[in-house]
Amino acid sequence: MESSDLYPVARLAAAREATAAAGLDALLLTPSPDLRYVTGYEALPLERLTCLVLPAEGEAFLMVPRLELPAAEHSPASRLGIEFVPWDETDDPYAVVGARLGKVGKVGLADRMWAMQSLRFRDAIPGAEQVLAGTVLRGLRMRKSPAEVAALREAGAAIDAVHAQVPGFLRAGRTEREVGRDIAEAIIATGHSTVDFVIVGSGPNGASPHHELSDRVIRAGEPVVVDIGGQMPSGYCSDSTRVYSVGEPPADFVKYYEVLQRAQEAACAAVRPGVSCESIDAAAREVIAAEGYGEHFIHRTGHGIGLETHEEPYIVAGNTEPLAPGFAFSVEPGIYLRGAHGARIEDILVCTEEGGERVNHRPRGLVIV
């Protein structure tokens, strides 16, 4: 996939227009998904300042440490036609930005900007109100382009290929950490550039949604929650959860797993343009609550995904944002019985004109190995 498709030059102008429409004088984007979204440049997050300065009026420029200039020049940012402003070790890049911007009233800072940098900008641009750049860029980033959707499909296929291998890694007597190591290697082998997370929650550890790998030995008859994801060379992320059982699982687990499957199907079926994010959450929650497991569904139904594993929109009660074609997010209801076991089924969906398109296609039924 060409970087010009994923990171089009026109995105810079779209970000400038959004900045002006939001009443901001400029965006200041340091190394972060925000910077990569606008420029395609995956800059190293260093104590040395790299920053795209995007005024609502006037020319954008990229402050870059001189030793990072070659990397910037070889990145997709070189296609944007903006000035690269290299700075040396004895320079004050914050003062340079302040002098070039002049007197401004309101600036948007990258959501992932370090506090150290935001405070330096506060001193270099005195009197300017600082707000999150995400409030400006969210509308652009939530609505994925066809190229971005294609990248998410590619990521979904890659993580599906890992889940296809998981039954071969699971057996009684192995530790979660041993299984996790095999999964991490498979994530890279299937085309990801990085491993973002590997959750292998066996038995009672499956009741902790964000369980870390441990040295717990997996036992016969235990369910195992496997939630895995990484980032592709495109920059776009994968995230998928499936549940396995090493031998026949407990009867009470089988009972609520069937409920969970129906809940996930109901939420996926509810996806279409115009419905609210919270209504997707409600579709899953109502099925689970009706069967008496409501108190055991302890997190939101989903999160947006793209250049970040977790980004807007969030599929949660209280979020009245209407879905639109191009929105991409997880649908991942869960049921967790503390001290016993738990389960979660997760797919990434893209909202289309017709409804919801899954990018994950592995079977969602309980896999007994």
Secondary structure by P-SEA (a helix, b strand, c coil): cccccccccaaaaaaaaaaaaacccbbbbcccaaaaaaccccccccccbbbbbbbcccbbbbbccccaaaaaaacccccccbbbbbbcccccaaaaaaaaaccccbbbccccccaaaaaaaaaacccbbbbbccccaaaaaacccaaaaaaaaaaaaaaaaaaaaccccccccccaaaaaaaaaaaaaaaccccccbbbbbccccccccccccccccccccbbbbbbbccccccccbbbbbbbbbcccccaaaaaaaaaaaaaaaaaaaaccccccaaaaaaaaaaaaaaacccccccccccccccccccccccccccccccccccbbbbbcccccccccccbbbbbbbbbcccccccccccccccccc
